[in-house]
């Protein structure tokens, strides 16, 4: 239930930062190594700086706190994807 609240709170900040979800809840297959989790989400931002600004923004802070309390994850910003 907490994670569902996080998802709902994540949309206004993502709209503000003009992001596009490229993959979420998609089928995946482990080819090598151990994955950090069972779910992958790929989000495209207009720029590397926009991704950093979103993650550290006050707009995303509540949703991020909910996500962190309900799950564990690995968050990575990759330039040029």
C-alpha positions in Angstrom: 0.0 0.0 0.0 2.9 2.4 0.8 4.4 1.7 -2.6 1.1 2.5 -4.3 1.1 5.9 -2.6 4.6 6.5 -3.8 3.7 5.7 -7.4 0.8 8.2 -7.2 3.0 10.9 -5.7 5.7 10.4 -8.3 3.6 11.5 -11.3 3.4 15.3 -10.6 7.2 15.6 -10.2 7.9 13.5 -13.3 5.5 15.7 -15.3 7.2 18.8 -14.0 10.6 17.6 -15.2 9.3 16.4 -18.6 10.3 12.8 -18.2 9.2 9.7 -20.2 8.9 6.2 -18.8 10.6 3.9 -21.3 10.2 0.7 -19.4 8.4 -0.3 -16.2 7.0 -3.7 -15.2 8.3 -5.1 -18.4 9.4 -8.7 -19.0 13.2 -9.1 -18.4 15.6 -12.0 -18.3 18.8 -12.2 -16.3 21.7 -13.1 -18.7 24.7 -12.6 -16.4 25.2 -11.8 -12.7 22.7 -11.1 -10.0 20.1 -8.4 -10.6 19.6 -5.8 -7.8 15.9 -6.5 -7.8 12.9 -8.0 -9.6 11.7 -4.8 -11.2 13.4 -2.4 -13.7 12.2 1.1 -14.5 13.9 3.2 -17.2 13.1 6.9 -17.3 14.3 9.3 -19.9 15.0 12.9 -18.9 15.7 15.8 -21.1 19.3 15.9 -19.7 21.6 14.5 -17.1 21.1 17.6 -15.0 17.3 17.3 -15.2 17.6 13.8 -13.8 19.7 15.0 -10.9 17.4 17.9 -10.3 14.4 15.7 -10.2 15.9 13.2 -7.8 17.1 15.9 -5.4 14.0 18.1 -5.8 11.5 19.1 -3.1 8.7 18.0 -5.5 10.0 14.4 -5.5 11.0 14.3 -1.8 7.7 12.9 -0.4 7.4 10.2 -3.1 11.1 9.2 -2.7 10.7 8.9 1.1 7.7 6.6 0.6 9.6 4.5 -1.9 12.5 4.2 0.4 10.3 3.1 3.3 8.5 0.5 1.2 11.3 -1.0 -0.9 15.0 -1.3 -1.6 16.4 -0.2 -4.9 19.4 0.9 -7.0 19.1 4.3 -8.6 21.5 5.1 -11.4 21.6 8.1 -13.7 23.3 7.3 -17.0 24.1 10.1 -19.5 23.4 9.6 -23.2 20.8 6.9 -23.0 
